[in-house]
């Protein structure tokens, strides 16, 4: 999974650049260095993602658990199609704000 990460003030922007999120923990690993940073938001852009399996869901939950939920809000951006359907099905809106279709 190719990933771009940018930090602007207290917001971390994560752009997923591959069409498949298959839960190889590459996102979790890439975000490890930011877990102790004082962040307000982590925003993950799913604009390129067309497929996500159950391990991908597990990885998103792991990201949520990595950050202090009282301090850092998680947001999924540009979620569409099957990926949006899967997120709705497993009720990921309980851990993150979901924007998109």
Secondary structure, DSSP 8 states (H G I E B T S, - for coil): --EEEEEETTEEEEEE-SSEE---SHHHHHHGGGTTS--SEEEEE-TT--EE-HHHHHHHHHHHHHS-TTT-EEEEEEE-HHHHHHHHHTTGGGTSEEEE-
